[in-house]
Amino acid sequence: MSSFYEFGAMQSHDATIDVWGTNATLNSRAVKLELTYHDPNSSWTFSETHDVTLLPNQSTELLSIRCPGPPQDGVQPPSGDPIWTSSYSVVANARLLDLDGRVLARFADWPQPYRFLAIPDPQLQLDVKEEQVTLSVQRPVKGLWLSVEDEGREVAWSDNSLDIVPGDTQTITAKGLGGRKLRVAYLGKEQALLI
């Protein structure tokens, strides 16, 4: 997925979402493309689902659309430009699901440059059961990094540095966690917090 943002006083003239998928098998594969959009600075969200086919042994362009954004009613563009869009702060999330609903791939596209983003508290919810860590958020989070309080024995994480959006709960395995407390850090909160 690729978005093109034109920043000027934190506004956008246009943003396009292009989604491609790769199938390394010799057979076509029917999948669902689930797109969700979140504005971290408001409660606005939008979602859509598309039935698509990944062609065999190649990359396939699945979708190219204009990025939606929060309503502009009553809001004046920062520069007075009449053709601005409100998509400058939108986080676009794409997931490919098989026909049984299992996630095959996911990707979150954040507006850039990151230094201009106002990152709110993601309201992270964490559930640890033995070596399984389940993570969910109320607001999008970028680059969520997990570590442990005690540096003793190393933990083998099945995944780390996660982008998580509301409604996309992720569970990872932490081999060697051994009941230790977790630390989390993410974009906007780079100093790790003990959970």
N, C-alpha and C positions, 0 to 999 in steps of 0.2 A: 504494500500500500504506500502510496506516495502523495503527499499533499504539498501544494505550493502556496505559501503565504507571503503576502506583501505587507510588511510592517511599516507603519508610519504612525506614530502616536498610538500604537496598539490598535490598529484597525486593519481590515483586510478588504481588498477589492474583489477578490475571488479566491476560492479554494476548491480544488478538484481532488477527489478520491479515486485513485486507480488501484484496482485489486487484481493481482495475478496469483495463480496457483500452479504448483508443479506436481506432476504425477510421474514417478519413476518406474511405474509398472508397465506391462505391455497391454493392459486392458483399460478402457475408459472407466471412470468412476463417478457415479452420481453422488453429489454431496449437497449439503445446505450451507449457504454463506449467510452468516448472521452478522449484521452490522449494528453497532450501538454507538451513539454519540452522547457525550456528556460535557456540560459546561461546568468546570470546577468552581466557578464563581457564582453559580446559581443552582437552582434545583431542576433546571431544564435538562431533559433527556429526549432522545428520539431513537427508535429502533426499526429495522426492517430486515426481512429474510428473503433470500432468493434461492431457488433451486437451480443448481448449476452442474455442469459436467466437466470434469478434468479429463482432457484428452490424453491418450496413452503416450508415455515416453517424451513428454514435452511440457513446457510452460504454457498456460492458457490465460489469456486476458479474460477475467471474469466480469469486470464491471468498471465503468468510468462514469462518475456522476459528480455533480456539484455538491460540495459539503454543506449540509444543513447547519443552521445556527439558531440561537435563541431568537424569539420574536423581537423586532425592532420598534414596535409600537411606542410612539412617544419619546423615543431616544434619538437624540441628535448625534450625528457622526462627530468624533473628536475634532476633525479638521474642517468640517463643513462640506466635505466631499459627498455629493448626492448618490454616488454609486457604491458606497461601502457595504460590506456584509458584516454580520455579527459572528462569523465563523472563526475569527482570529483566536479565540480562546477554547475552541472545541477540541476535545480528545476523541478521536475516532478509533473504535476497537472492532477488529474483524476476527471472526472465528469460523473455521471450516469444521463442520460436523458430519459424521457419517450418518447413514440412514437410521442407526440405532441411537443417535444423539450423543455419541462419544466425540470429544474434542480431538480433532486430528492436528490442528494448527491454530495458533492465535497470534495476533499482532496488534499493538496499540501505537497509534501515531499521535504524537504530541506537537502542539505548536512550537515553533522555534523562532528565535533563540530562547533557550530555557531561562536565561538570566532576566528576561522581561516578564516571566510568569509570576503571578501571585498564587502561591501554592497553599491551599487551605489544609487544615488537619483532615486526613482521610478517614478518621474515626475507624481505625483498624480493629478488627475482631480476630482474635487468635485462639485456636483450640488445639491443644497438644494432647495426643493420646499415644503413649509410648513413643514410637519413632515416626508417627504421622503428625504433620503440622498442617492444619486447615486455616486458610487466610481468606478474609472477606473485608470489604470496605464500604463505606457510605459515599465516599467521594474518590475519584481516581487518584492513584498513587503511582509514581514513576521510580523505577530502580529500587524497589524494596529489597534491602539486603539483610539477611539473617546471619547471626553469629551467636556464639554462646558466651556466658558470663565467665566461666572458668576455662582458661585456655588449655588445660590438661590434654586429654585425649582428643584427637582430631575428629570432627564430624564430617561425614560424607553426605552432602546435600544432593538430592536428585535434581534440584533446580535452585537458582538464586538470582538475585537482581531482577525481580519480577515487576512487570507493569500489571496492575490489577485495577479493574473497574467495577462499579456496583453491578451485582447480578452475575458476576463471573468468579465464583468461589474457586480457589485453587488449593489442592492438597499436594504437599510434597513429602518426601521421605527424608528423614534425618538419621542415618545410621550412625550409631555411637553417641546419640544425644544423652542417654543415660540419666534422664530426669533433671538435667541442668537447666538453668533459666536462660531464656533467649534474650538477645539484644536485637533491635531493629533500627535501621537507618534508611532514609529515602531522600529523594530530591526535595529540598526545602528543610530537611531535618537530618543533616549529615552527621551530627553528633549522635552516636548510637544511644538508644533508650533501652533500659532494662525492662523487660515485660514479665 
